[in-house]
Amino acid sequence: MKFLRKIFSDRSKVPGDRRIYDAESERKLLKLRYNRFRSLLNANDKVLASMAEIESALEGNRFFGMDFVRSRATTISAGVFQAVKYLNELSSDNKFNVLYDRFDELKLKIMRILDVQPGSGEAPLVIPLLEIDRKNIDQVGVKMANLGEAGKRLGMDIPEGFTITAASYRAFIKHNNLKDEIERRKQALGAEGIDGLYRLSSSLQKLIMEAPVPENVASEIKKAAERLKSYPDEPLTLAVRSSGVNEDLAEASFAGQYRSVLNVSPSELLRAYKEIVASKYSTTAMTYRLNRGLRDEDAVMCVGCMKMVDAVAGGVAYSQDPLGEKNETLIINSAWGLPKLVVDGRSNADRFVVTRSPDLKIIQREIADKTMKYTCNGAEGVCRLDLAGENRLKPSISDEQVLALSRAAVASEEYYGEPQDIEWAVTSDGRIICLQCRPLRLT
């Protein structure tokens, strides 16, 4: 309290002000000091919030990698600098100037530790999916790390596949000098509004699609795809999905903003890879990063490539009610064919409500009139088919499959410590394949 009285009552000269002690000058001086004090508290709050995030991550409550650590270190550094600045401005004799030197010393020590860039040296360009878990998050992105962890630790059935890593992404960007060109085009945009943003998005995506993949990266991708063939003449198609390093986090999900390309032949794999990388610069993704203060350079795009599952049925399992209702139930949505219709919300889907306690039990079935489905279109792409006959009103999965999915959803929530959203598919022989596992954002 003595400190507060001093800073609010001190009549010392403020830089740029005259020592005039009339009522109006006093009012302005008090307002200036009050605003600086508020700014000091706000800077302190931001630092504490970032420190709390780091402590939560260290407790094992979330996935994180060095990109997370670097971004939080930057936030804390900026907040501490602002706190020093406002504290010094509140003093009458700049007695806190010494803190600037101490701040620079500590910042230099921290940045020396954090400045080791991933992807250098002998970092792998591709990693088989079955070898991936949460330790690889900086190399393969959150989505593939989640999926690999689900297969390794939870025993879920996941597709065969591999991830094109962060090292490949950085090599692609560096090989084509894309970083400087992208920054130049962004700076040239200025304040042109939404129309300018659309033109920039189109320009950057075209730039990436026209850039060649480095020979060593392309070679490793082709070899990894070839290893997925059980037999030399076996037709192989792949599902190619984004796996950004900061994608599918609770505070930055990027849900639906990056591309996924289904049923891709090996001959078109490099094109599909570039499509995923280019989707980093969709208008929605760029706006999302801007609104959340996420730096463009932190959005490292890894890409998952998995054997395509030509699903009989597919959908999404939510380990909690996604509407946020605290009713101890989980929800499973299902449709015929690929889960794309359910994920995109483009068609009616069956809905199963399962009570979580004391035992898993189906308490509600809503069998929709399913008028269409997506399926693999021969050797490339997917097609939409209209449904007719009894299949339209027939349940797309059995009660046994509903309960199996429910058990997997509950197990994943218990393991990860938060509600989960699981995308899945059922094969022609009845196997349930986990395609994606990520935190569920409750409304």
Protein Blocks (a to p, Z undefined) as FASTA:
>chain_A
ZZmmmmmmpccdcehiacdfbfklmmmmmmmmmmmmmmmmmmmmmmmmmmmmmmmmmnop
accdfklmmmmmmmmmmmmmmmmmmmmmmpmnlpmmmmmmmmmmmmmmmmmmmmpcghia
jbcfbdcfklgcfklmmmnojmlmmmmmmmmmnopacdddddddfklmmmmmmmnommmm
mmmmmmmnmpnbjmlmmmmmmmmmmmmmmpccdfklmmmmmmmmmmmpmbfklccddddd
dddfkgoiaklnogokaccdehiafklmmmmmmmmmmmmmgfklmmmmmmnopafklmcc
ddddddddddfbdcdddfbdfkopaghpacddddehjfklmmnopaccddddddfbfbdc
dfbdcddddfbdcddehjgojdddddehjllmgcfbdfklmmmmmmmmmmmmmmnopacd
ddddddfkopacdfbdcddddZZ
